[in-house]
Amino acid sequence: MKKHVVRIVGGDYRKTPISVIDAVGLRPTPDRVRETLFNWLHYFWDGDYTQKRVLDLFAGTGALGFEAASRGVAYVQMVEINPAALAALRALRTRLKADHIRIHAGDAQLALKRMTEGSYDLIMLDPPFGLTWMERLWDLLPAVLTPAGLLYIESEAAVDPPAQFEVLRQGKAGHVHFHLLRFAATQKTVNNAEI
């Protein structure tokens, strides 16, 4: 049986193959969706990734996190709970000599609760479908995002985010909806007026 492989789309690690392990709920982000996401990020970050810190919360194959590392972000934190996926992530990080990537073994929700306030410019979420992950995570995300930090979500349906998140871009590929949101930490409303 042929192994399923995805490839890094751009940057320093362009064309690097990433093997997809056989695991329940694992859906690597397709190449064209990753390319769209990084085109969006290029626009919103003015093409400058060098100071950006990224969290890939349900890393899986690591396609999103390795893509960010390939584009030159300063730091990538991956979180994954599946032992086989963890082994594959660590092996690829070693092969790429990607020292700016850290890999944490554990539950996404617990990991978020333990993170430092205002740590990340971008959080990427591609949780297993059908398990109501977003309902459990919305309240935890603002604490670890920088002001005006970005949030990328893949889901089985269009997301309806809380008021402190603004949808910047969205798309659909097959059965997957994908969204880029901005955290509006600086917006406070007094008598219906923004200050």
Legacy VTK file of the C-alpha trace (Angstrom):
# vtk DataFile Version 3.0
C-alpha trace
ASCII
DATASET POLYDATA
POINTS 195 float
0.000 0.000 0.000
1.368 3.420 -1.014
2.035 5.885 1.797
0.103 9.142 1.702
2.455 12.132 1.525
1.963 15.906 1.513
4.673 18.415 0.667
5.701 21.763 2.089
4.531 24.364 -0.420
6.998 27.247 0.004
10.011 28.662 1.799
13.274 27.067 2.924
11.817 23.546 3.193
9.822 23.758 -0.054
8.980 20.360 -1.596
9.956 18.481 1.590
7.702 15.422 1.842
5.697 14.844 5.022
4.457 11.295 5.521
0.866 11.028 6.718
0.443 8.403 9.407
-2.725 6.327 9.581
-4.598 7.825 12.549
-8.273 8.419 13.265
-9.331 12.002 12.529
-6.017 12.988 10.917
-6.615 15.206 7.870
-3.509 17.013 6.684
-4.257 20.463 5.313
-4.153 20.185 1.504
-1.355 21.969 -0.359
-3.680 24.472 -2.048
-5.329 25.426 1.263
-1.923 25.963 2.897
-0.872 28.053 -0.074
-4.031 30.183 0.323
-3.446 30.583 4.061
0.138 31.739 3.576
-0.906 34.146 0.830
-3.332 35.653 3.357
-0.617 35.810 6.025
1.809 37.375 3.559
-0.729 40.147 3.017
-1.590 40.764 6.689
2.029 40.517 7.849
3.440 42.542 4.936
5.577 39.536 3.982
7.588 39.726 7.219
7.559 36.512 9.253
10.859 37.031 11.068
9.502 38.108 14.481
6.379 35.955 14.444
5.617 33.230 16.987
3.235 30.490 15.873
1.286 27.806 17.725
0.138 24.694 15.798
-2.244 23.347 18.427
-3.416 20.084 16.813
-0.228 19.454 14.866
-1.017 16.027 13.388
1.388 15.721 10.451
2.823 19.149 11.243
2.034 20.407 7.728
0.852 23.794 9.026
3.638 24.266 11.574
6.422 23.121 9.257
5.027 25.388 6.528
5.221 28.348 8.943
8.779 27.388 9.926
9.703 27.086 6.262
8.472 30.639 5.625
10.836 32.030 8.268
8.824 32.545 11.449
10.963 33.004 14.561
9.377 30.197 16.587
6.853 27.387 16.160
5.279 25.465 19.037
3.506 22.259 18.021
1.140 20.360 20.311
0.130 16.763 19.557
-1.190 13.876 21.639
-0.891 10.886 19.254
2.395 8.995 19.958
2.926 7.930 16.324
2.314 11.480 15.091
4.711 12.838 17.739
7.454 10.453 16.624
6.968 11.527 12.993
7.023 15.239 13.932
10.236 14.858 15.910
11.902 12.831 13.153
11.093 15.484 10.534
12.228 18.330 12.800
15.551 16.515 13.299
15.958 15.824 9.571
15.306 19.513 8.761
17.522 20.711 11.653
14.633 23.031 12.521
15.746 24.159 15.977
13.130 26.938 16.084
10.375 24.289 16.318
9.349 22.905 19.715
7.086 19.863 20.018
4.921 19.293 23.087
3.306 15.922 23.803
-0.098 16.419 25.335
-3.700 17.546 25.234
-4.412 20.778 23.352
-6.742 22.246 25.968
-4.363 21.588 28.871
-1.435 22.946 26.872
-3.324 26.193 26.183
-4.120 26.651 29.864
-0.407 26.448 30.723
0.891 28.870 28.101
2.284 32.316 28.786
-0.037 35.260 28.242
0.263 36.999 24.882
2.702 34.440 23.500
1.588 33.947 19.887
1.043 36.064 16.778
-0.779 33.168 15.083
-2.574 30.110 16.418
-3.452 27.397 13.895
-6.310 25.055 14.802
-7.196 21.963 12.806
-8.898 19.843 15.486
-10.590 16.480 14.871
-14.053 17.084 13.461
-17.242 16.335 15.346
-15.805 16.744 18.854
-16.898 20.337 19.643
-13.305 21.446 20.172
-13.928 25.101 19.314
-16.579 25.478 22.019
-13.960 24.344 24.549
-11.176 26.569 23.199
-12.710 29.985 22.431
-12.369 31.253 26.023
-8.729 30.110 26.299
-7.419 31.615 23.045
-7.432 35.357 23.892
-4.980 34.868 26.763
-2.241 33.421 24.552
-2.721 35.628 21.483
-0.878 38.904 21.057
-3.073 41.999 20.580
-4.326 41.771 16.967
-3.019 38.194 16.833
-4.354 35.923 14.103
-6.287 32.688 14.422
-6.524 30.101 11.620
-9.269 27.470 11.931
-10.251 24.446 9.869
-13.683 23.029 10.641
-16.535 20.954 9.267
-18.797 24.041 9.145
-18.361 27.803 8.938
-17.388 29.183 12.353
-19.359 31.788 14.261
-16.677 33.354 16.469
-17.168 35.321 19.679
-17.337 39.113 19.389
-13.629 39.673 20.119
-12.669 37.874 16.889
-13.065 39.391 13.426
-13.268 37.119 10.359
-10.695 38.420 7.863
-10.870 35.688 5.224
-12.647 32.371 4.718
-12.871 29.634 2.139
-14.027 26.081 1.531
-12.211 23.108 0.007
-14.278 19.942 -0.309
-15.901 19.385 3.094
-13.437 21.626 4.946
-14.156 25.242 5.851
-11.094 27.370 6.614
-10.969 30.789 8.232
-8.495 33.479 9.201
-9.603 35.623 12.146
-8.053 38.554 14.010
-8.200 38.944 17.774
-9.415 42.455 18.607
-7.859 42.720 22.060
-7.720 46.504 21.945
-11.425 47.022 21.221
-13.494 48.024 24.240
-16.995 49.317 23.993
-18.436 51.998 26.258
-22.036 53.062 25.553
-21.798 51.391 22.118
-18.769 53.497 21.139
-15.407 51.963 20.418
-12.481 53.436 22.335
LINES 1 196
195 0 1 2 3 4 5 6 7 8 9 10 11 12 13 14 15 16 17 18 19 20 21 22 23 24 25 26 27 28 29 30 31 32 33 34 35 36 37 38 39 40 41 42 43 44 45 46 47 48 49 50 51 52 53 54 55 56 57 58 59 60 61 62 63 64 65 66 67 68 69 70 71 72 73 74 75 76 77 78 79 80 81 82 83 84 85 86 87 88 89 90 91 92 93 94 95 96 97 98 99 100 101 102 103 104 105 106 107 108 109 110 111 112 113 114 115 116 117 118 119 120 121 122 123 124 125 126 127 128 129 130 131 132 133 134 135 136 137 138 139 140 141 142 143 144 145 146 147 148 149 150 151 152 153 154 155 156 157 158 159 160 161 162 163 164 165 166 167 168 169 170 171 172 173 174 175 176 177 178 179 180 181 182 183 184 185 186 187 188 189 190 191 192 193 194
